[in-house]
Amino acid sequence: MSSIAIKTYLEKFKIGTTSIYAVPMDIFKTLDITQWKFNRPPDMTRIADIHNWMGQFNRMDGVLNIAYIPHEGLVCFEGNHRRLALDGLNIMVLMDIIWDVTHEIVTHEFQRLNKSISVPDLYVVENDATLRLEIQEAVSNICKKYPTHISSSGRPIRPNFNRDKLTDELTRLHKELQIPISELMNRLEKLNEKYKDNKDRSKLSVNVQLKCSMSDLWLFAWSSSISNEELV
């Protein structure tokens, strides 16, 4: 559907002269909105938490930031966790829509909304789809192997990790070391064993040591960041 057709369809839900639309759920469900291809994969744990919260209070906080990109249609570039958490609810949805824009403009808007924090390299290099998939698969495997260490917080407490932060960490290490993802994962496994067997635990709390001993994951016991020097 063209942007003109969608604009006409949503016109009566537009709030004054703004770019914001207050859309009832039955109308929202008819819109074909996908996730912007440069966003991180959604964290399903967060979606469940947000869904429960919105259901309890019968509202959605904030707005969904939507862009209409020619030949791609409507994409959500900010608020995808809330968008996906709307499934099964019957509440009003606020959308801020920018029309007929390029990926460059959406990137600028995304950075502006996130206080100019750069979009990670993994999600802005369109021509390296294989690398993106390899890192996503590596993150997924770590999450499956160590589920008790996953944190939905943007600032996880040691020895836990956040899925998005882990994605950034692997992307950074790959860029700095210039090695294949498979080799990076092998080196991380060896580093984990090195930490387990040889690193001084005197400054770790009893709870941290107990959790790491039970899961066999020690990479984030001392720090949430891994130095590339330890992987050379």
C-alpha positions in Angstrom: 0.0 0.0 0.0 1.3 3.5 -0.9 2.1 6.1 1.7 -0.7 8.2 0.4 -3.2 5.4 0.8 -2.0 4.7 4.4 -2.1 8.5 5.2 -5.7 8.7 4.0 -6.6 5.6 6.0 -5.1 7.0 9.2 -6.1 10.7 8.7 -9.0 10.7 11.2 -6.7 9.4 13.9 -4.1 12.1 13.5 -3.6 14.4 16.5 -3.9 18.0 15.2 -1.0 19.2 13.0 1.4 16.8 14.7 2.9 13.6 13.2 1.3 11.5 16.0 -1.6 9.2 15.5 -3.9 7.8 18.3 -5.0 4.5 16.8 -7.5 2.0 18.2 -6.3 -1.6 18.5 -8.7 -2.9 15.8 -7.2 -0.4 13.3 -3.6 -1.0 14.5 -3.9 -4.7 13.8 -4.7 -4.0 10.1 -1.4 -2.1 9.6 1.4 -4.1 8.1 4.3 -2.9 10.4 7.6 -4.7 10.5 10.7 -4.2 12.5 13.3 -2.0 10.9 16.0 -4.3 9.5 18.8 -2.5 11.4 17.3 -3.0 14.9 18.6 -5.6 17.2 16.5 -8.8 17.5 13.9 -8.5 20.2 14.4 -9.9 23.7 11.4 -12.2 24.2 11.8 -12.0 28.0 11.4 -8.2 27.9 8.3 -8.6 25.7 6.6 -10.8 28.2 7.3 -8.4 31.0 6.1 -5.4 29.1 2.9 -7.3 28.0 2.1 -8.1 31.6 2.7 -4.5 32.7 0.5 -3.0 29.9 -2.2 -5.5 30.6 -2.2 -4.7 34.3 -2.5 -0.9 33.7 -4.4 -1.1 30.4 -2.2 1.4 28.6 1.0 1.7 26.6 3.6 4.3 27.7 5.2 6.5 25.1 4.8 6.3 21.3 5.9 3.8 18.7 8.3 5.5 16.2 7.3 4.4 12.7 8.8 5.2 9.3 7.3 4.7 5.9 10.2 3.7 3.6 9.4 3.4 -0.1 9.4 -0.2 -1.4 9.5 -1.5 2.2 6.4 0.0 3.8 5.9 0.8 7.5 8.7 -0.1 9.8 9.0 0.4 13.5 12.5 1.7 14.4 11.9 2.5 18.1 9.5 0.7 20.4 9.5 -2.8 18.9 9.4 -4.5 22.3 6.2 -2.5 23.1 4.8 -3.1 19.6 5.2 -6.9 20.0 3.9 -6.8 23.5 0.6 -5.4 22.3 -0.5 -8.8 21.0 -3.7 -9.8 22.7 -4.3 -6.4 24.3 -7.1 -3.9 23.5 -5.6 -0.5 24.2 -5.0 2.7 22.3 -1.7 2.9 20.4 0.2 6.1 19.8 2.4 6.2 16.7 4.8 9.0 15.6 5.1 8.4 11.8 7.7 9.9 9.4 6.7 9.5 5.8 8.7 8.6 2.6 12.1 8.6 4.2 15.4 6.8 3.6 17.3 4.5 5.9 19.8 7.3 6.4 17.0 9.5 7.8 15.7 6.7 10.0 19.2 6.1 11.4 19.5 9.8 12.2 16.1 9.8 14.0 17.0 6.6 15.9 20.3 8.2 17.1 18.4 11.3 18.1 15.9 9.4 20.1 18.6 7.5 21.8 20.6 10.6 22.7 23.0 10.3 19.8 24.3 6.9 20.9 25.6 5.3 17.7 23.8 2.3 16.2 26.2 -0.6 16.7 28.2 -1.5 13.5 26.5 -4.8 13.4 23.2 -3.1 12.6 24.2 -0.5 10.1 26.4 -2.4 7.7 23.9 -3.7 5.3 26.3 -5.5 3.0 27.6 -7.9 5.7 24.4 -9.9 6.4 26.4 -13.1 6.9 28.4 -11.5 9.8 25.1 -10.3 11.4 23.6 -13.7 11.3 26.8 -15.3 12.7 26.9 -12.9 15.6 23.2 -13.3 16.3 23.6 -17.1 16.3 26.6 -16.9 18.6 24.6 -14.7 21.0 21.6 -17.1 20.8 23.9 -20.1 21.6 25.3 -18.3 24.7 21.9 -17.4 25.9 20.7 -21.0 25.5 23.8 -22.4 27.2 23.7 -20.0 30.2 20.0 -18.9 30.6 20.5 -18.2 34.4 22.9 -15.4 33.5 20.6 -13.5 31.1 19.5 -10.1 32.4 16.9 -7.8 30.9 18.6 -4.8 32.5 20.7 -2.5 30.4 23.2 -2.5 33.2 23.3 -6.2 34.3 24.9 -7.0 37.7 27.9 -9.3 37.5 28.1 -12.2 36.6 25.1 -11.7 34.4 24.9 -10.3 30.8 22.4 -8.5 28.7 21.6 -9.9 25.3 22.0 -6.5 23.5 25.2 -5.7 25.4 26.6 -9.1 24.5 25.8 -8.5 20.9 27.7 -5.2 21.1 30.6 -6.9 22.9 31.0 -9.7 20.2 30.7 -7.1 17.5 33.5 -5.0 19.1 35.8 -7.9 19.7 35.3 -9.2 16.1 36.1 -5.7 14.7 39.2 -5.3 16.9 40.6 -8.8 16.5 39.6 -9.2 12.8 39.0 -13.0 13.3 36.1 -15.2 12.2 33.2 -15.5 14.7 33.9 -19.2 15.1 37.5 -18.5 16.2 36.3 -15.7 18.5 33.9 -18.2 20.2 36.7 -20.7 20.6 38.9 -18.1 22.2 36.1 -17.0 24.5 35.6 -20.6 25.6 39.3 -21.0 26.4 39.3 -17.6 28.3 36.3 -18.9 30.3 38.3 -22.0 31.3 41.3 -19.8 32.1 39.2 -17.6 34.4 37.7 -20.7 36.0 41.0 -22.4 36.8 43.4 -19.5 37.3 41.9 -16.1 38.0 42.0 -14.7 41.5 38.5 -15.0 43.1 39.3 -13.2 46.4 37.3 -10.1 45.4 34.3 -12.0 44.2 31.3 -12.4 46.5 30.2 -15.8 47.6 27.0 -15.5 45.6 28.9 -14.7 42.4 31.2 -17.6 42.9 28.3 -20.0 43.6 26.4 -18.9 40.5 29.4 -19.2 38.2 30.3 -22.6 39.7 26.8 -23.9 39.0 26.6 -22.6 35.5 30.3 -22.9 34.5 30.3 -19.3 33.1 33.0 -17.1 34.5 33.5 -14.5 31.7 31.5 -11.8 33.3 32.3 -12.5 37.0 34.9 -9.8 37.2 33.8 -7.3 34.5 30.9 -6.8 32.0 33.5 -6.1 29.3 36.1 -8.4 27.8 39.5 -7.1 26.8 40.7 -8.1 23.4 44.2 -8.4 24.8 43.1 -11.5 26.7 42.0 -13.1 23.5 45.1 -12.6 21.5 
